[in-house]
Amino acid sequence: MANTSNIGLIAVAVSGAVEEFAKVSPLVRKQLDKLAKEGADYAQSIAPVGTKRHTLKSGYVDEPGDYRDSIYGTTVFVGGRWRGRVGARDYKAHWIEYGTVHMPKRAVMRRTAEHLGGSD
């Protein structure tokens, strides 16, 4: 006759192992990568695009669409699990997200997170 307490411990151990595997699973990473790319596509679709190029005092030429084109979707391994990440590498990303005295916030990344059902 089996000891039911041992069966319970085995079930908990298996459940824990499955949960841990799910955090690092290649299938989970693949799905998160797909969602991150979907998020990047969505963010690019709602990103504001200027109408004319301009040269900054530093000599850098700011082209229309630089912010939109800098948006990316990727997966990263953080805290023992895969996470999808959507971000922007353009220097204006913070200003576009949160606004400035001269420009209203556009909240592109927040709206993207809401679209995907994730968090900021």
NUPA-144833 format. One record per residue: residue number from 0; chain; x, y, z of N, C-alpha, C in turn. Coordinates in nm, 2 decimals. Example, Ala and Ser with C-alpha at 12.3 -4.5 7.8 and 13.67 -1.06 7.14 Angstrom:
BEGIN
+------+------+--------+--------+--------+--------+--------+--------+--------+--------+--------+
| paro | rolo |    n_x |    n_y |    n_z |   ca_x |   ca_y |   ca_z |    c_x |    c_y |    c_z |
+------+------+--------+--------+--------+--------+--------+--------+--------+--------+--------+
|    0 |    A |   1.32 |  -0.57 |   0.78 |   1.23 |  -0.45 |   0.78 |   1.32 |  -0.33 |   0.78 |
|    1 |    A |   1.28 |  -0.22 |   0.71 |   1.37 |  -0.11 |   0.71 |   1.29 |   0.00 |   0.79 |
+------+------+--------+--------+--------+--------+--------+--------+--------+--------+--------+
This chain:
BEGIN
+------+------+--------+--------+--------+--------+--------+--------+--------+--------+--------+
| paro | rolo |    n_x |    n_y |    n_z |   ca_x |   ca_y |   ca_z |    c_x |    c_y |    c_z |
+------+------+--------+--------+--------+--------+--------+--------+--------+--------+--------+
|    0 |    A |   0.08 |  -0.12 |   0.00 |   0.00 |   0.00 |   0.00 |   0.09 |   0.12 |   0.00 |
|    1 |    A |   0.06 |   0.22 |  -0.09 |   0.14 |   0.34 |  -0.10 |   0.11 |   0.43 |   0.01 |
|    2 |    A |   0.22 |   0.50 |   0.05 |   0.21 |   0.61 |   0.15 |   0.16 |   0.73 |   0.08 |
|    3 |    A |   0.04 |   0.78 |   0.12 |  -0.02 |   0.90 |   0.05 |   0.05 |   1.02 |   0.08 |
|    4 |    A |   0.12 |   1.04 |   0.19 |   0.20 |   1.16 |   0.21 |   0.32 |   1.16 |   0.11 |
|    5 |    A |   0.38 |   1.05 |   0.08 |   0.49 |   1.05 |  -0.02 |   0.43 |   1.08 |  -0.16 |
|    6 |    A |   0.31 |   1.04 |  -0.19 |   0.25 |   1.07 |  -0.32 |   0.23 |   1.22 |  -0.33 |
|    7 |    A |   0.18 |   1.28 |  -0.22 |   0.16 |   1.42 |  -0.22 |   0.29 |   1.50 |  -0.24 |
|    8 |    A |   0.40 |   1.45 |  -0.17 |   0.53 |   1.52 |  -0.19 |   0.58 |   1.51 |  -0.33 |
|    9 |    A |   0.56 |   1.39 |  -0.39 |   0.60 |   1.37 |  -0.53 |   0.53 |   1.46 |  -0.62 |
|   10 |    A |   0.39 |   1.47 |  -0.60 |   0.31 |   1.56 |  -0.68 |   0.36 |   1.71 |  -0.67 |
|   11 |    A |   0.39 |   1.75 |  -0.55 |   0.44 |   1.89 |  -0.53 |   0.57 |   1.91 |  -0.60 |
|   12 |    A |   0.66 |   1.81 |  -0.59 |   0.79 |   1.82 |  -0.65 |   0.78 |   1.82 |  -0.81 |
|   13 |    A |   0.69 |   1.74 |  -0.86 |   0.67 |   1.74 |  -1.01 |   0.61 |   1.87 |  -1.05 |
|   14 |    A |   0.51 |   1.92 |  -0.97 |   0.45 |   2.05 |  -1.01 |   0.55 |   2.16 |  -1.00 |
|   15 |    A |   0.64 |   2.16 |  -0.90 |   0.74 |   2.26 |  -0.89 |   0.84 |   2.25 |  -1.01 |
|   16 |    A |   0.87 |   2.13 |  -1.05 |   0.97 |   2.11 |  -1.16 |   0.91 |   2.16 |  -1.29 |
|   17 |    A |   0.78 |   2.13 |  -1.31 |   0.71 |   2.18 |  -1.43 |   0.71 |   2.33 |  -1.43 |
|   18 |    A |   0.68 |   2.39 |  -1.32 |   0.67 |   2.53 |  -1.31 |   0.81 |   2.60 |  -1.34 |
|   19 |    A |   0.91 |   2.54 |  -1.29 |   1.05 |   2.59 |  -1.31 |   1.09 |   2.57 |  -1.46 |
|   20 |    A |   1.05 |   2.45 |  -1.52 |   1.08 |   2.43 |  -1.66 |   1.01 |   2.53 |  -1.75 |
|   21 |    A |   0.88 |   2.56 |  -1.71 |   0.81 |   2.66 |  -1.79 |   0.87 |   2.79 |  -1.79 |
|   22 |    A |   0.94 |   2.83 |  -1.69 |   1.01 |   2.96 |  -1.68 |   1.13 |   2.97 |  -1.78 |
|   23 |    A |   1.19 |   2.86 |  -1.80 |   1.31 |   2.85 |  -1.89 |   1.29 |   2.78 |  -2.02 |
|   24 |    A |   1.17 |   2.74 |  -2.05 |   1.14 |   2.66 |  -2.17 |   1.17 |   2.73 |  -2.30 |
|   25 |    A |   1.23 |   2.66 |  -2.39 |   1.25 |   2.72 |  -2.53 |   1.11 |   2.76 |  -2.59 |
|   26 |    A |   1.01 |   2.68 |  -2.56 |   0.88 |   2.71 |  -2.62 |   0.82 |   2.84 |  -2.56 |
|   27 |    A |   0.84 |   2.86 |  -2.43 |   0.80 |   2.99 |  -2.37 |   0.88 |   3.10 |  -2.43 |
|   28 |    A |   1.01 |   3.09 |  -2.45 |   1.09 |   3.19 |  -2.51 |   1.04 |   3.22 |  -2.65 |
|   29 |    A |   1.01 |   3.12 |  -2.73 |   0.96 |   3.14 |  -2.86 |   0.83 |   3.22 |  -2.87 |
|   30 |    A |   0.74 |   3.18 |  -2.78 |   0.61 |   3.25 |  -2.77 |   0.63 |   3.40 |  -2.72 |
|   31 |    A |   0.71 |   3.42 |  -2.62 |   0.74 |   3.55 |  -2.58 |   0.81 |   3.64 |  -2.69 |
|   32 |    A |   0.89 |   3.58 |  -2.76 |   0.96 |   3.65 |  -2.87 |   0.86 |   3.69 |  -2.98 |
|   33 |    A |   0.76 |   3.60 |  -3.01 |   0.65 |   3.63 |  -3.10 |   0.57 |   3.75 |  -3.05 |
|   34 |    A |   0.54 |   3.75 |  -2.92 |   0.46 |   3.86 |  -2.86 |   0.54 |   3.99 |  -2.86 |
|   35 |    A |   0.67 |   3.98 |  -2.83 |   0.75 |   4.10 |  -2.83 |   0.76 |   4.16 |  -2.97 |
|   36 |    A |   0.77 |   4.08 |  -3.07 |   0.77 |   4.13 |  -3.21 |   0.64 |   4.19 |  -3.25 |
|   37 |    A |   0.53 |   4.13 |  -3.20 |   0.39 |   4.18 |  -3.22 |   0.38 |   4.32 |  -3.15 |
|   38 |    A |   0.44 |   4.33 |  -3.03 |   0.43 |   4.45 |  -2.96 |   0.51 |   4.56 |  -3.03 |
|   39 |    A |   0.63 |   4.52 |  -3.08 |   0.71 |   4.62 |  -3.16 |   0.64 |   4.67 |  -3.28 |
|   40 |    A |   0.57 |   4.58 |  -3.35 |   0.49 |   4.62 |  -3.47 |   0.38 |   4.72 |  -3.43 |
|   41 |    A |   0.31 |   4.68 |  -3.32 |   0.21 |   4.77 |  -3.27 |   0.26 |   4.91 |  -3.23 |
|   42 |    A |   0.37 |   4.91 |  -3.16 |   0.43 |   5.04 |  -3.11 |   0.47 |   5.12 |  -3.23 |
|   43 |    A |   0.53 |   5.06 |  -3.33 |   0.57 |   5.13 |  -3.45 |   0.45 |   5.19 |  -3.53 |
|   44 |    A |   0.34 |   5.12 |  -3.52 |   0.22 |   5.16 |  -3.59 |   0.16 |   5.29 |  -3.52 |
|   45 |    A |   0.18 |   5.31 |  -3.39 |   0.12 |   5.42 |  -3.32 |   0.23 |   5.53 |  -3.29 |
|   46 |    A |   0.35 |   5.50 |  -3.33 |   0.46 |   5.60 |  -3.29 |   0.44 |   5.73 |  -3.38 |
|   47 |    A |   0.46 |   5.84 |  -3.32 |   0.46 |   5.97 |  -3.40 |   0.58 |   5.98 |  -3.49 |
|   48 |    A |   0.56 |   6.03 |  -3.61 |   0.66 |   6.05 |  -3.70 |   0.66 |   6.20 |  -3.75 |
|   49 |    A |   0.78 |   6.26 |  -3.73 |   0.79 |   6.40 |  -3.77 |   0.78 |   6.42 |  -3.92 |
|   50 |    A |   0.77 |   6.54 |  -3.97 |   0.75 |   6.57 |  -4.11 |   0.87 |   6.62 |  -4.18 |
|   51 |    A |   0.97 |   6.67 |  -4.11 |   1.09 |   6.72 |  -4.17 |   1.21 |   6.68 |  -4.09 |
|   52 |    A |   1.33 |   6.67 |  -4.16 |   1.45 |   6.65 |  -4.10 |   1.51 |   6.78 |  -4.04 |
|   53 |    A |   1.59 |   6.77 |  -3.94 |   1.65 |   6.89 |  -3.88 |   1.79 |   6.85 |  -3.82 |
|   54 |    A |   1.88 |   6.94 |  -3.83 |   2.01 |   6.92 |  -3.78 |   2.02 |   6.98 |  -3.64 |
|   55 |    A |   2.07 |   6.90 |  -3.54 |   2.09 |   6.95 |  -3.41 |   2.22 |   7.03 |  -3.40 |
|   56 |    A |   2.24 |   7.11 |  -3.29 |   2.36 |   7.18 |  -3.27 |   2.48 |   7.09 |  -3.27 |
|   57 |    A |   2.47 |   6.97 |  -3.23 |   2.58 |   6.88 |  -3.23 |   2.62 |   6.83 |  -3.36 |
|   58 |    A |   2.54 |   6.86 |  -3.46 |   2.56 |   6.81 |  -3.60 |   2.48 |   6.69 |  -3.63 |
|   59 |    A |   2.42 |   6.63 |  -3.54 |   2.34 |   6.51 |  -3.56 |   2.22 |   6.54 |  -3.64 |
|   60 |    A |   2.19 |   6.47 |  -3.75 |   2.07 |   6.49 |  -3.83 |   1.96 |   6.40 |  -3.79 |
|   61 |    A |   1.85 |   6.46 |  -3.74 |   1.74 |   6.39 |  -3.69 |   1.64 |   6.37 |  -3.81 |
|   62 |    A |   1.62 |   6.25 |  -3.85 |   1.54 |   6.22 |  -3.96 |   1.40 |   6.18 |  -3.92 |
|   63 |    A |   1.29 |   6.21 |  -4.00 |   1.16 |   6.17 |  -3.96 |   1.16 |   6.02 |  -3.96 |
|   64 |    A |   1.09 |   5.96 |  -3.85 |   1.08 |   5.82 |  -3.84 |   1.20 |   5.76 |  -3.76 |
|   65 |    A |   1.29 |   5.84 |  -3.71 |   1.40 |   5.78 |  -3.63 |   1.35 |   5.71 |  -3.51 |
|   66 |    A |   1.26 |   5.77 |  -3.43 |   1.20 |   5.71 |  -3.31 |   1.13 |   5.58 |  -3.35 |
|   67 |    A |   1.04 |   5.59 |  -3.45 |   0.97 |   5.47 |  -3.49 |   1.06 |   5.35 |  -3.53 |
|   68 |    A |   1.16 |   5.39 |  -3.61 |   1.25 |   5.28 |  -3.65 |   1.34 |   5.22 |  -3.54 |
|   69 |    A |   1.35 |   5.29 |  -3.43 |   1.43 |   5.24 |  -3.32 |   1.36 |   5.15 |  -3.23 |
|   70 |    A |   1.23 |   5.13 |  -3.25 |   1.15 |   5.04 |  -3.16 |   1.18 |   4.90 |  -3.20 |
|   71 |    A |   1.20 |   4.82 |  -3.09 |   1.24 |   4.68 |  -3.11 |   1.16 |   4.59 |  -3.01 |
|   72 |    A |   1.15 |   4.46 |  -3.04 |   1.09 |   4.36 |  -2.96 |   1.19 |   4.25 |  -2.94 |
|   73 |    A |   1.21 |   4.20 |  -2.82 |   1.31 |   4.10 |  -2.79 |   1.27 |   4.02 |  -2.67 |
|   74 |    A |   1.34 |   3.91 |  -2.64 |   1.32 |   3.84 |  -2.51 |   1.45 |   3.85 |  -2.44 |
|   75 |    A |   1.44 |   3.86 |  -2.31 |   1.55 |   3.86 |  -2.22 |   1.53 |   3.76 |  -2.10 |
|   76 |    A |   1.64 |   3.71 |  -2.05 |   1.63 |   3.62 |  -1.94 |   1.67 |   3.70 |  -1.81 |
|   77 |    A |   1.56 |   3.73 |  -1.73 |   1.58 |   3.81 |  -1.61 |   1.52 |   3.74 |  -1.49 |
|   78 |    A |   1.59 |   3.73 |  -1.38 |   1.53 |   3.68 |  -1.26 |   1.49 |   3.53 |  -1.27 |
|   79 |    A |   1.56 |   3.46 |  -1.35 |   1.53 |   3.31 |  -1.37 |   1.42 |   3.28 |  -1.46 |
|   80 |    A |   1.37 |   3.37 |  -1.54 |   1.27 |   3.34 |  -1.64 |   1.28 |   3.43 |  -1.76 |
|   81 |    A |   1.22 |   3.39 |  -1.87 |   1.21 |   3.46 |  -1.99 |   1.11 |   3.57 |  -1.98 |
|   82 |    A |   1.14 |   3.69 |  -2.04 |   1.05 |   3.80 |  -2.04 |   1.05 |   3.87 |  -2.18 |
|   83 |    A |   0.94 |   3.90 |  -2.23 |   0.93 |   3.98 |  -2.35 |   0.96 |   4.13 |  -2.32 |
|   84 |    A |   1.03 |   4.19 |  -2.41 |   1.05 |   4.34 |  -2.39 |   1.04 |   4.41 |  -2.52 |
|   85 |    A |   0.97 |   4.52 |  -2.51 |   0.95 |   4.61 |  -2.62 |   1.01 |   4.75 |  -2.58 |
|   86 |    A |   1.10 |   4.81 |  -2.66 |   1.16 |   4.93 |  -2.62 |   1.20 |   5.01 |  -2.74 |
|   87 |    A |   1.26 |   5.13 |  -2.72 |   1.30 |   5.22 |  -2.82 |   1.44 |   5.27 |  -2.79 |
|   88 |    A |   1.53 |   5.28 |  -2.89 |   1.67 |   5.32 |  -2.86 |   1.69 |   5.46 |  -2.90 |
|   89 |    A |   1.60 |   5.53 |  -2.95 |   1.62 |   5.67 |  -3.00 |   1.63 |   5.76 |  -2.87 |
|   90 |    A |   1.71 |   5.86 |  -2.88 |   1.73 |   5.95 |  -2.77 |   1.61 |   6.02 |  -2.73 |
|   91 |    A |   1.51 |   6.04 |  -2.82 |   1.38 |   6.11 |  -2.79 |   1.28 |   6.02 |  -2.72 |
|   92 |    A |   1.31 |   5.89 |  -2.70 |   1.21 |   5.80 |  -2.65 |   1.15 |   5.84 |  -2.52 |
|   93 |    A |   1.23 |   5.89 |  -2.42 |   1.17 |   5.93 |  -2.29 |   1.08 |   6.05 |  -2.31 |
|   94 |    A |   1.12 |   6.15 |  -2.39 |   1.04 |   6.27 |  -2.41 |   0.91 |   6.23 |  -2.48 |
|   95 |    A |   0.91 |   6.14 |  -2.58 |   0.79 |   6.10 |  -2.64 |   0.70 |   6.02 |  -2.55 |
|   96 |    A |   0.75 |   5.94 |  -2.47 |   0.67 |   5.86 |  -2.37 |   0.61 |   5.94 |  -2.27 |
|   97 |    A |   0.68 |   6.03 |  -2.20 |   0.64 |   6.11 |  -2.09 |   0.60 |   6.25 |  -2.12 |
|   98 |    A |   0.64 |   6.30 |  -2.23 |   0.61 |   6.44 |  -2.27 |   0.71 |   6.54 |  -2.21 |
|   99 |    A |   0.70 |   6.66 |  -2.25 |   0.79 |   6.77 |  -2.21 |   0.70 |   6.89 |  -2.19 |
|  100 |    A |   0.77 |   7.00 |  -2.15 |   0.69 |   7.13 |  -2.14 |   0.63 |   7.17 |  -2.27 |
|  101 |    A |   0.70 |   7.14 |  -2.38 |   0.66 |   7.18 |  -2.51 |   0.59 |   7.07 |  -2.59 |
|  102 |    A |   0.58 |   6.95 |  -2.54 |   0.53 |   6.84 |  -2.62 |   0.44 |   6.75 |  -2.52 |
|  103 |    A |   0.32 |   6.72 |  -2.56 |   0.24 |   6.63 |  -2.48 |   0.29 |   6.48 |  -2.48 |
|  104 |    A |   0.27 |   6.41 |  -2.37 |   0.31 |   6.27 |  -2.37 |   0.23 |   6.19 |  -2.47 |
|  105 |    A |   0.30 |   6.09 |  -2.53 |   0.24 |   6.00 |  -2.63 |   0.22 |   5.87 |  -2.57 |
|  106 |    A |   0.29 |   5.83 |  -2.47 |   0.27 |   5.70 |  -2.40 |   0.27 |   5.58 |  -2.50 |
|  107 |    A |   0.36 |   5.58 |  -2.59 |   0.36 |   5.47 |  -2.69 |   0.39 |   5.33 |  -2.62 |
|  108 |    A |   0.48 |   5.33 |  -2.53 |   0.51 |   5.20 |  -2.47 |   0.41 |   5.16 |  -2.37 |
|  109 |    A |   0.35 |   5.25 |  -2.30 |   0.24 |   5.22 |  -2.21 |   0.12 |   5.16 |  -2.28 |
|  110 |    A |   0.09 |   5.23 |  -2.39 |  -0.03 |   5.18 |  -2.48 |   0.00 |   5.04 |  -2.54 |
|  111 |    A |   0.13 |   5.02 |  -2.57 |   0.17 |   4.89 |  -2.62 |   0.16 |   4.78 |  -2.52 |
|  112 |    A |   0.20 |   4.81 |  -2.40 |   0.18 |   4.71 |  -2.29 |   0.04 |   4.68 |  -2.26 |
|  113 |    A |  -0.05 |   4.78 |  -2.27 |  -0.19 |   4.76 |  -2.25 |  -0.25 |   4.68 |  -2.36 |
|  114 |    A |  -0.20 |   4.70 |  -2.48 |  -0.25 |   4.63 |  -2.60 |  -0.21 |   4.48 |  -2.59 |
|  115 |    A |  -0.09 |   4.45 |  -2.53 |  -0.05 |   4.31 |  -2.52 |  -0.10 |   4.25 |  -2.39 |
|  116 |    A |  -0.16 |   4.33 |  -2.30 |  -0.21 |   4.27 |  -2.17 |  -0.10 |   4.25 |  -2.07 |
|  117 |    A |   0.01 |   4.32 |  -2.09 |   0.13 |   4.31 |  -2.00 |   0.14 |   4.43 |  -1.91 |
|  118 |    A |   0.25 |   4.45 |  -1.85 |   0.28 |   4.56 |  -1.76 |   0.39 |   4.65 |  -1.81 |
|  119 |    A |   0.40 |   4.77 |  -1.76 |   0.51 |   4.86 |  -1.80 |   0.64 |   4.81 |  -1.76 |
+------+------+--------+--------+--------+--------+--------+--------+--------+--------+--------+
